[in-house]
Amino acid sequence: MNILSINNLAKIGREAPLFTDVTFGMDAGDKAAVIGRNGTGKSTLLATIAGALTPDEGTVVLNKSAGVSYLSQNPAFNPENTIREHIFASHSPKLEKIREYEEICDQMADESEKNTISARLQQRFDQLTLEMDKGDLWNYEAQVRSILSTLGITDMARKMGTLSGGMVKKVALAQVLVEDTQLLLLDEPTNHLDITTIYWLQNYLHDTQRTVLMVTHDRYFLDAVCTNIYELARGHLKLYQGNYSTYLEKKEVEAEIEANTERRIESVLRFERDWLLRGPCARGTKAKARIQRDMQLINREKFAADKGFTFEVAGRRLGGKILELHNISKNYPKGYVGESLPPASHSVAPTPPSAGDTPATPPCFTPVLKNFSYTFSKGEKIGIFGDNGSGKSTLLNLITGTIQPDSGTIVTGVNTVFGYYQQNPVFTDLSLTVLEYIKEAAEVIQMNDGKTLSAAQFLNEFGFEGKIQHSALSTLSGGERKRVFLVRLLISNPNFLILDEPTNDFDIFTMNLLEDFLLGYKGCLLIVSHDRYFMDKTVDSLFIMEEVGNISGFVGKCSEYIEYREELRKENKEGGGRLPHVRVSEENSVVSGSERTTPSAGDTPATPPSTSSTSQKKKLSFKEQKEFEQLNEEIPALEAEQKELEAKMSSSNFDEVRAAGDRYKEIDALLAEKYPRWEELAERA
């Protein structure tokens, strides 16, 4: 079934057309991505398809029965709406019914605590339960609940205006995923998600029957989900069938063919130019045709290989002492959630501990970082792994002095110069042009080979050529603005680079070049990133941010650690499909598989996570009790249906066997979701 048809779509940018003559279509179940450099119009194309922008030319035809859900890079919302109101804003009859059921359950839970459930409320609950049965909405409701739980959305009554930017993106993603639509348009869906959640989303999109068109820079994500890649370059969209790895292979072959063709044309033109310079008579038909052909070749659109950025600024020497962290701790108020720093009044005034004592966490505060020590050595490249809210950015802010620890000391070497790339770079004056902004840092840049470049020449190396150097920062796309910030950061010539989510809003091409630079970087490197490919390529070991402020270590790549955690989850049957928090080393040692190495001198073993909270099992809420009862009915019924299907699968009727096999697989998938949930609820029942 055709879901989307686009014909001759065009959109004008700030100086020239972003794209023209874009024509393609998508069928049910297709998974595709649009890739291209920052500023080429990827987000604009997605917004135009979604109807958020009006095309200058062409048409977009959506299958009316399918419906479309659109996730923008910066989701719009009413700050006064609750999370529930935002997520269930869709006019889908199914979602409206589920929303009402959720609200009734909350009301009954409140009244049951007072032992005063009204007859009217009970009657409405019974009626809704019957309607859910008739509409076969329980599986849909379970999927909605699973999505919300996985994304960490639990307090549905919170106002949207109180959420952090990352949480807003999660709520917007949840809204898109729970809607009863067949076409998903996702603009950078992995931004602000932790690696664990990205892993889950990757599997969800791979398995869903819905049609997906997305813009993302996550290369593992592209490989796992997409079967088609659309490249937007030079104003045109080109299809490459296959995943991202296949796209790279095809591009390499294509570039080689185009380069060979270009050489052959230039060889022909050398002879033809000599002929033209001799002033041939153009009266004859053959001579006219030859001249026209030559002029077409001379004025052709010439092949140009992608220009690489040159990250080769001169290095700054590191001293003997680089950075030492001695028993640093940081606490935030309980219930504090967000990526930005809390108000200064929320920090805990450091209290000097007695000799040998470990500072106690003050009442009503949660430890984000507890008694952590580490001594950095020359050339170390370390990634920081942890879920959102685990303290990754807090650790970076402590190291750079943006915030102060509640206890412990940080000793920075006299020759250590930090270069701190923050998630949301701050520009004090957006009216400055790109060139003016770079000149504020340096008029002339010293390169590693001894050469010098002017600020304008250096910007050329980073793809900021021509008019864009004289464009105001306010006119740049998000990715372009962050790339300018990175250029200025590197000009400062730091020998200790700290990068907090550097890949957000960067195109794949910029990331490849940044990776190449980091591979040859001689200084120390500390990275927080949700991009597994980027982490795998640039770091050698990990700091694992665990619960209650503990940090452990892992020697190896990010993907190896994810596989390690997945193996533990399967062995211990923990996590319910999500990667669990695990202690890689009981002694805060650095671990690679079964190998262990002791920490560096000065490292202090982290305290094992507290188990007191896990020993107290929370009783089932009213809604969970109803869910448990429902599962007790559903699971036996599904198991019985499977047995009946097994008998049908031995039939001689091929169509009957195929239908039975398809239904058997559906039930298998349903049971795989329901068994873990039943076990979880049964333990607390």
Buried (B, 14 or more C-beta within 10 A) or exposed (E): EEBBBBBEBBBBEEEEBBBBBBEBEBEBBBBBBBBBBBBBBBBBBBBBBBEBBEBBBBEBEBBEEBBBBBBBBEBEBEEEBBBBBBBBBBEBEBBEBBBBBBBBBBBBBEBBEEEEBEEEBEEBBEEBBEEBEEEEBBEBBBBBBBBBEBBBBEEBEBBBEEBBBBBBBBBBBBBBBBBBBBBBBBBBBBBBBBBBBBBBBBEBBEEBEBBBBBBBBBBBBBBBBBBBBBBBEEBEBEEBEBBBEBBBEBBEEEEEEBEEEBEEBEEEBEEBEEEBEEEEEEEEEEEEEBBEEBEEEEEEEEBEEEEEBBBBBEBBEBEEBBBBBBBBBBBBBEEBBBBEBEEEEEBBEEEEBEEEEEBEBEEEBBBBBBBBBBBBEEEBBBBBBBBBBBBBBBBBBBBBEEBBBBBBEBEBBEBBBBBBBBBEBEBEEEEBBBBBBBBBBBEEBBBEEEEEBBBBEBBBBBBBEEEBBEBBBEBBBBBBBBBBBBBBBBBEBBBBBBBBBBBBBBBBBBBBBBBBBBEEBEBBBBBBBBBBBBBBBBBEBBBBBBBBBBBBBBBBBBBBBBEBBBEBBEEEEBBBEBBEBBBBBEBBBBBBEEEBEEBBEEBBBBBBBEEEEEEEEEEBBBBBBBBBEBBEEBBEEBEEBBEEBEEBBEEEEEEEBEBBEEBBEBBEEBBEBBEBBBEEBEEEB
